[in-house]
């Protein structure tokens, strides 16, 4: 069985759309082979990301949300070419032209990684315990031939101060830092080469709540200072509610809804989005609020259900949902992948708060 699927487009040498976009993702697929037997024969594929298309503008934060196993992290790693694509295209703006990230190799791929960096989820495992802060944060400068010697130390010192650490921390090793401090080191490492795009993969999920607010505010401040564009991956709607300008909801490797933050929070169009929003803590002024709970779990990505992938868990599903996969289509300025989107009135939550991490 071949996993290669052709991408239909007017001109295969050109990206999708906008003259202003920073990043364009076209029909991205990442399928992992399932191998069995002594000879490791491929008997199927885990469709971790399946047909995702997105356009991201300079300076915005796109929140990518969904349960564990929805494909969020795989999408982020594919964008940075940490995983090789099964199919699809990724374009990044480089001056007046769009760079075909999916085709880059060697020196060109290394140059791309100066413009696109990642903040990893776990601040403990993402740092080399044998490298001090100066070596850890300075390594991208050495690898990319940006700076060395005194210039490197000056660059590292500058970014370390910007993320809230001190000069005396430069010679210390990761074991002597708290989780929040380690994540600040990870942020400094991502920003030291001054990228255009940062993929933040659940950057606060491993931290205490009080520290989460500090890191989220730091990321916002750094975005304003460096004019960064974020892909912010998280499973916590309360976090993306504070950080994002637009939100993309993923389920079982597919996009099910994309909209600006306020529209998606107050008027969700997909039942899965409604279920995610129902889990956000909120004040109710003493009133009992009936919560919408979606039963079941994310399906086996190697054996997806027919029709709409969410139908086995959807309280609104009809017979058509079980046999026909919906298209991702525009409805009142939102993109939604649901046959019943026009008919449903789904419950959202209020506008985004002013404070970090509040629900």
C-alpha positions in Angstrom: 0.0 0.0 0.0 1.4 3.4 -1.0 1.0 6.3 1.3 1.9 8.9 -1.3 -1.0 11.1 -2.2 -0.7 13.8 -4.8 -1.4 17.4 -3.9 -3.8 19.2 -6.2 -2.8 22.8 -6.8 -2.7 25.2 -9.8 1.1 25.6 -9.8 3.1 23.0 -8.0 6.0 25.4 -7.7 4.1 28.0 -5.8 2.5 28.2 -2.3 -1.2 28.5 -1.6 -2.3 32.0 -1.1 -1.4 35.2 0.7 1.2 37.8 -0.3 1.7 38.5 3.4 1.7 35.1 5.1 4.8 33.9 6.9 4.1 30.2 6.9 1.8 28.1 4.6 1.1 24.4 5.2 -0.5 22.5 2.3 -2.2 19.1 2.7 0.4 17.9 5.2 0.5 14.2 6.0 2.7 12.3 8.4 2.0 8.5 8.5 4.1 6.2 10.6 4.3 2.6 9.3 3.1 -0.3 11.4 5.5 -3.2 11.0 5.0 -6.8 12.2 6.7 -10.1 11.9 10.3 -11.2 11.6 10.8 -9.4 8.3 9.2 -6.2 9.6 6.5 -6.1 6.9 4.4 -2.9 6.8 0.8 -3.9 7.5 -0.6 -0.4 8.0 0.0 3.2 8.9 -0.6 5.4 12.0 -2.1 8.5 10.4 -0.7 11.0 13.0 -1.3 14.0 10.7 -3.6 13.6 7.8 -4.3 16.4 5.3 -3.7 19.5 7.4 -3.6 22.9 5.6 -3.0 26.2 7.4 -1.8 29.8 6.7 -0.1 31.8 9.5 0.6 35.5 9.4 3.7 37.3 10.7 3.5 38.2 14.4 0.4 36.1 15.2 0.0 33.2 17.6 -1.8 30.2 16.2 -3.0 28.0 19.1 -3.2 24.3 18.2 -5.4 22.3 20.6 -6.7 18.8 21.1 -6.5 15.8 23.3 -3.3 13.7 23.6 -3.0 11.7 20.4 -4.7 14.3 18.2 -1.5 15.0 16.2 -0.5 18.4 17.6 3.1 17.7 18.4 3.6 15.7 15.2 2.4 18.7 13.2 4.8 21.0 15.0 7.8 18.7 14.4 6.9 18.3 10.8 6.8 22.1 10.3 10.4 22.2 11.6 11.4 19.2 9.6 12.3 17.2 12.8 10.1 14.6 11.1 10.2 14.0 7.4 6.9 14.5 5.7 4.9 11.6 4.2 3.3 14.1 1.8 2.4 17.8 1.5 4.2 21.1 1.4 5.5 23.7 3.8 6.4 27.2 2.7 8.2 29.8 4.8 8.6 33.5 3.8 12.2 34.5 3.1 12.1 38.2 2.1 10.0 38.5 -1.1 10.0 34.8 -1.8 8.5 31.7 -0.2 11.0 29.0 0.7 9.9 25.3 0.0 10.8 23.9 3.4 9.6 20.4 2.3 12.3 20.2 -0.3 15.3 21.7 1.6 18.4 19.6 2.2 21.9 20.2 3.6 23.0 23.8 4.0 19.6 25.1 3.0 17.9 23.1 5.7 20.4 24.3 8.3 19.7 27.9 7.2 16.0 27.4 7.5 16.4 26.2 11.1 17.9 29.6 12.0 14.5 31.0 11.2 12.4 28.4 12.9 13.0 27.1 16.4 11.2 24.9 19.0 10.5 25.2 22.7 10.1 21.7 24.0 7.6 20.5 26.6 9.8 19.0 29.2 12.4 21.4 30.7 14.2 18.5 32.4 14.8 16.2 29.5 15.3 18.8 26.8 18.6 20.1 28.3 21.9 18.3 28.2 23.0 17.7 31.8 26.7 17.9 30.8 26.5 21.3 29.3 26.3 24.6 31.3 24.0 27.4 30.3 26.5 29.2 28.2 27.2 26.0 26.2 23.5 25.1 25.9 22.3 28.5 24.8 25.4 29.2 22.6 25.3 25.8 20.8 22.8 27.1 18.1 25.1 30.0 17.4 28.1 27.6 16.9 26.2 25.1 14.8 24.8 27.8 12.5 28.2 29.7 12.3 26.5 32.8 13.7 29.0 33.7 16.4 31.8 32.3 18.5 34.2 33.4 21.3 33.4 36.8 22.9 30.7 37.6 20.5 28.9 34.3 21.3 29.1 35.0 25.1 27.8 38.5 24.6 24.8 37.2 22.6 24.1 34.5 25.2 24.3 37.0 28.0 21.9 39.3 26.3 19.2 36.7 25.8 19.7 35.2 29.2 19.0 38.5 30.8 15.9 39.0 28.6 14.4 35.7 29.8 14.8 36.6 33.4 18.0 34.8 34.4 21.3 36.3 35.7 24.8 36.5 34.4 26.1 34.3 37.2 23.9 31.5 35.8 26.0 31.1 32.7 28.5 28.6 34.2 25.9 26.5 36.1 24.5 23.2 34.9 20.8 22.2 34.5 20.6 20.2 37.8 21.0 23.4 39.8 17.9 25.1 38.3 14.1 24.8 39.0 11.7 23.7 36.4 10.7 27.3 35.5 14.3 28.3 35.3 15.1 25.4 33.0 12.2 26.4 30.7 13.7 29.9 30.6 17.0 28.4 29.4 15.1 26.4 26.7 13.4 29.7 25.6 16.7 31.4 25.5 18.2 28.6 23.4 15.3 29.0 20.9 15.6 32.8 20.6 19.4 33.2 20.6 19.5 32.8 16.7 16.6 35.3 16.4 14.2 33.2 14.5 11.0 34.3 12.8 8.9 31.3 13.8 8.8 29.5 17.1 6.9 26.3 17.7 6.1 26.1 21.4 5.1 22.5 22.3 3.2 22.6 25.5 5.8 24.8 27.1 4.1 25.2 30.5 2.3 21.9 31.0 5.2 20.5 33.2 5.3 23.6 35.4 3.5 24.7 38.6 0.5 26.9 37.9 2.2 30.0 39.4 5.2 29.5 37.2 3.0 28.9 34.2 1.7 32.4 34.4 5.2 33.8 34.5 6.3 31.8 31.5 3.3 32.8 29.4 3.8 36.4 30.2 7.4 36.1 29.3 6.5 34.5 25.9 4.2 37.4 25.2 6.8 40.0 26.1 9.4 38.3 23.9 7.0 38.1 21.0 6.4 41.8 21.1 10.1 42.6 21.4 11.3 40.2 18.7 8.2 40.3 16.5 7.9 36.5 16.7 5.3 34.3 15.2 4.2 31.4 17.4 2.6 28.0 16.8 1.5 27.3 20.4 0.6 23.7 21.0 -1.4 22.8 24.1 -4.2 20.6 25.4 -5.3 23.3 27.8 -8.0 25.6 26.4 -7.5 28.0 29.3 -3.9 28.5 28.2 -4.6 28.9 24.5 -7.4 31.3 25.5 -4.8 33.6 26.9 -2.1 33.2 24.3 -3.6 32.7 20.9 -4.9 35.1 18.2 -6.4 32.2 16.2 -7.1 28.6 17.3 -6.9 25.4 15.3 -8.6 22.4 16.8 -7.2 18.9 15.9 -8.8 15.5 16.4 -7.3 12.2 15.3 -4.8 13.9 13.0 -7.2 16.2 11.2 -8.3 19.8 11.6 -11.9 20.0 12.7 -12.2 23.7 13.3 -10.1 26.9 12.7 -11.3 30.4 13.7 -10.2 33.6 15.4 -10.1 33.2 19.2 -13.1 35.1 20.2 -15.4 33.5 17.5 -14.3 30.0 18.5 -14.6 30.6 22.2 -18.1 32.1 22.1 -19.6 30.3 19.1 -17.9 26.9 18.4 -19.1 25.2 15.3 -17.8 21.7 15.9 -19.1 19.3 18.7 -15.6 18.4 19.6 -14.7 22.1 20.2 -17.8 22.4 22.4 -16.6 19.4 24.5 -13.1 20.9 24.9 -14.6 24.2 26.0 -16.8 22.5 28.5 -13.7 21.4 30.4 -12.5 25.0 31.0 -13.1 26.0 34.6 -15.3 29.0 35.0 -17.2 31.0 37.6 -21.0 30.6 37.5 -22.2 33.1 40.1 -23.7 30.2 42.1 -25.6 28.7 39.2 -25.1 25.1 38.3 -23.8 24.7 34.7 -24.4 21.4 33.0 -21.1 20.3 31.4 -20.9 18.6 28.0 -18.8 15.5 28.4 -17.6 13.6 25.4 -17.4 9.9 26.2 -14.7 7.6 24.8 -11.2 8.3 23.7 -9.3 9.4 20.6 -9.6 6.5 18.1 -6.7 4.2 17.0 -4.9 6.3 14.4 -4.1 3.1 12.5 -7.7 2.1 12.4 -9.8 5.2 12.1 -13.7 4.9 11.9 -15.5 5.5 8.7 -17.1 8.8 7.9 -16.5 11.6 10.4 -13.7 10.4 12.8 -15.5 12.0 15.7 -18.9 10.4 15.2 -18.5 7.5 17.7 -18.2 10.1 20.5 -20.6 12.8 19.1 -24.0 13.2 20.8 -25.3 14.9 17.6 -24.2 12.3 15.1 -26.7 11.1 12.4 -26.4 8.3 9.9 -24.6 10.5 7.3 -21.8 11.2 9.8 -21.1 7.4 10.0 -20.5 6.9 6.3 -19.4 10.2 4.7 -16.4 12.2 5.8 -17.2 15.9 5.9 -15.0 18.6 4.2 -13.3 21.4 6.0 -15.4 24.3 4.8 -15.9 28.0 5.6 -19.0 29.0 7.6 -19.4 32.6 8.8 -15.7 33.2 8.7 -14.8 30.0 10.5 -13.5 26.7 9.1 -15.4 23.7 10.3 -15.4 20.0 9.4 -18.9 19.0 10.3 -22.0 18.0 8.3 -24.4 19.5 10.8 -22.6 22.8 11.5 -25.4 25.0 10.2 -28.0 23.2 12.3 -26.3 23.0 15.6 -26.2 25.7 18.3 -23.3 24.8 20.5 -22.2 26.3 23.8 -19.1 28.3 24.1 -17.5 30.3 26.9 -17.0 34.0 27.5 -14.4 36.3 25.9 -10.7 35.7 26.7 -9.6 37.1 30.1 -6.9 39.6 30.7 -4.9 37.4 33.1 -2.7 34.5 32.2 -4.1 31.0 32.5 -7.5 32.0 33.8 -10.5 30.1 32.7 
